[in-house]
């Protein structure tokens, strides 16, 4: 029986209702009438796949990638880009209201950037599948642990997409192809690094093959034998360092290929500029940057003349943030500290419970959010908070604490299209006393 798709859920699936039951339909878009086949049935909902589209949305587009629908890397290529962003904006607004019981006074204009070839960071799986010709290199299939049979990828930079088939041939020719489960990609301003996760040592012939490949395609190989800290450069040894730049602030952020950095460098530049405009750091102000990582926001804050304390739970990232501050001539105004920001006593120790003398605060937490941080803020807490979020639900939860308990107002919020063609929602919010 055909049904009308009413809206999209947080995973980009169409939502229809049949006799009060929600039907989540992959491939269905709002306004479309579709037929569907259910693959999971529960008392209050079903999960399904569209089998026929009877009335087509004007926002529907032909997916650019030939692997769309099989590869799990993208979920929204069939939806026009501005409609994707509008759907993400609705997810943000709905989360803030239904979870946090708050509404922004101003909706910020969405932040756009490159929509294709934007992924400068990626973790690709490798698997030997003889019936598919040997080694597969790519993302997992949708709802599966299998590796998609990919010959190209439209969200990777073109030169990296063009490496997928050569990489498959390279790995199939190694002495231990079943002992290389993962390749991590990191693209910098001057070098592209591929980190091979290897479970067995390479043979001399394997090493020769990697050197020839690196020279031919202009990349640098790193080898990782265990955890991320074991990754080391293999060839060429004299490659330029990995870094990305924030030209507006005269800053370069150096990083290791296994460090966390934003996948979309172009949008990150816009995001940092936008965050600085909202935070408005001034010379002489004291600002805390929590979950600071490598200093992505800390160093631009310091470049504006403010004194910044970057706080991060990973000691290695803190050391690299300090090194980045020195390289950029900002060590006098940017200092860094290791603290577990998911632990209430740790938040109290670095001074969040009474503001710590901070005029302003920038928070950029992982998906778990920053609930212990916001709970620790006292009456004399910072007068302005910029919150960069990668999960609308935890942002909404923390916003409720800030507004309903701590006396802030949600002055503004909006989405950042960091991951086009996926359902991932990145956002930014401004809280003021």
Buried (B, 14 or more C-beta within 10 A) or exposed (E): EEBBBBBBBBBBBBBBEEEEEBBBBBBBBBBBBBBBEBEEEEEEBBBBBBEEBEEEBEBBBEBBBEBBBBBBBBBBBBBBBEBBBBBBBBBBBBBBEEBBEBEBEEBBEBBBBBBBBBBBBBEBBBBBEEEEEBBBBBBBBBEEEBBBBBEBBBBBBEEBBBBBEEBBBBBBBBEBBEBBEBBBBBBBEEBBBBBBBBEEEBEEEBBEBBBEBBEEBEBBBBBBEEEBEEBEBBBBEEBEEBBBBBEEBEBBBBBBBBBBBBBBBBBBBBBBBBBBEBBEBEEEBBBBBBBBBBBBBBBBBBBBEBBBBBBBBBEBBBEBBBBBBEBBEBBEBBBBBBBBBBEBEBBBBBBBBBBBEBBBBBBBBBEEBBBBBBBBBEEEBBBBBBBBBBBBBBBBBBBBBBBEEBEBBBBBBBBBBBBBBBBBBBBBBBBBE
